[in-house]
């Protein structure tokens, strides 16, 4: 088991237990069957960021509490300098930097995401999570998959979508692609 996934799972379980929330209640707040929720909490499977966001909301904490173990403290603003976002390895296919990890009561989760180039023949990892998502391509190009639709996105292009629909990305031209992702 990946150590980061294990740490996040432990934080989720510990907070749930401290707050005396049952696994049934936690699963219901995530919109998953309890058996699947228990796999998240045990670290058997990685918890998608959208599920962490929903669970954090239901437990009254910020998503970054699960990701970093720290509670956000800023109420008026938080400044994130270039390259200084909180690094988060959520999925092997992507690298995330949280751009507002220290801001309390966020209404959205902004991330700088980097998709590394892979061989054209490699499969695309599809993902779903509750809510909506906005992506703005900052560098490079990607093929964006939304259910059965494939779209080419270049620098400056953006897409806003229902993140409950299976979606995934693949960097093109043997170059990494960077984009701003905001999850609502």
N, C-alpha and C positions, 0 to 999 in steps of 0.2 A: 504494500500500500504506500502510495506517495505520502511523504511526511507532511506536506502542506495540507493535503486533503484530510489527513488524520487530525491535524491540529484544528482545522475548521470544524470538523465533525465533533471533536471533543468540546469545543466552545459552545456549539449549538446544544449539545446534550447537557452540559453543565448549566447553562443559563436556563434551559427548559426546566431542569430539576430544581434549581434555586427558586424559580418562580412558581413551582408546584403546578406546572402544566403537564397534562398527561400526553403520552405519545399519540393517542387518539385525537386529542384537541389540536396538537401541533400538526398532525397529518391533515386534519380538516382545514386548518388555516392555510396550508400550502396547496390544497386541492388535490391531494394524492391519497391513495389507499395507505393504511397504516403499515402494511408489509413493506411497501416501497419507501415510505418515510424512514422506517427502521434501517433500511439499507443506507440511506443518506447519513443518518446519525451514527451508524457503526463505521462509516468510512468505506463501505464496500463499493459504493458508487459516488462519483463526484456530484456535489450539489450545484445545479445551475444557478447562475447569479440572480436570475429572476425569482427563483424559489427562495434563495437566501433573503432577497429584498422583501418578499411577501412574509416570510417567517419573522424577519426582524421587525417589520411593522406590527405584526400580531403580538409580539413579545414586548413592544415598546422600546426597542433599541435601534441603533443605526446599523445598516448592513456592514459597515466597516468594523463594527465590534466583532463580528464573526471572522472577518478577513484578517484583521491585524491583532485583535485582542485588546485594542485600545478604544476608549470611548471618545467620540468627537467632543470638542469643547467650544468651537467658535459659533457665535450666534449672528453676528453682523455680516461677516464675510470670511472667506479663507482664500489665501493667495497660494497658488501652486506655480512655482517657477519651472521653466522648461527643463524636462528630464527629471524633475523632483517629485512626480506623483508617486503615491504609494504603489509599489510593484506588487502585482497580484498574479499568480499563476493559476488561472481558473480552468483552463483547458490546454492540453498539450499543443493543440493546433494554433493557439493565439497567446499573445502576451498582453496583459492589461496593466494600465497605470490608472489608479483612481485619482481623479482630479479634484475631488471635494471631500476626501475622507475625514477631514477634521471639522466639517460643518455639521452642526446638529440640526435635526428635523428637516433633512433634505426632502424635497418633493420629487427629485430625480437623481439618478446615479450617472454622472458623466465619467467616461473612461477614454483614455487614449489607447487604441488597440493596434497591435502589429500582427499581421498575418505573414508568416514566413513563406517564401517560395518553396514549392514542392514539385515533384515531377507531375506532368500533365495527367499521367495515368493514375495518380493517387486518388483515393476516394475522398469525397467531401463529407465532413462531419456535420450532420444536421443537429440543430438544437431547438428547443422550445422553452419558453418561460412565460409566466403571466405578464400582462401589461402591454405596453407599446414601446417601440424603439425608433430612434432617429440615428442614422449613420451619415457622416459627411466624409468623403474621401479627401485626405490631406496630401498623400504621396502615393504614387504608383497607380495601378489598376487592379481591379478584382472582378471575378465572376461572382455574382451574388445569386444565390439560390433561394427561392421562396416557394415552398411547396413544389409544384411541377414546373415552375417558371424559372428561366435563367436570364439574368440581365448583366450587361457589361457596365461597370461603373468606373469612371476615370476621375482624376483629380478635379475637385470642385463639384462633382456630382453628389447628390444626396438621395436618401430614401427614408421614408417614414412608414412603419408597418406594424401590424398586429404581431407581436412576438410570440403569441400562442401558436402561430403557423410555423411549421418546420422551416428553418432557415440556416444557411451556412455560407461561407465565403471561401474563395480560393484566389490567392495572389497570382497575377499573370506576368508574363514576360521574364520569368526567372528572377523576379525582384520582389522584395517584401512590399507589402502594401500597408500603409498606416491610415487609420480613420478615427474620427471622433464618434463615439457611440454614447448616446444618452438613453437610459432606460427609465421609463415612466411607469 
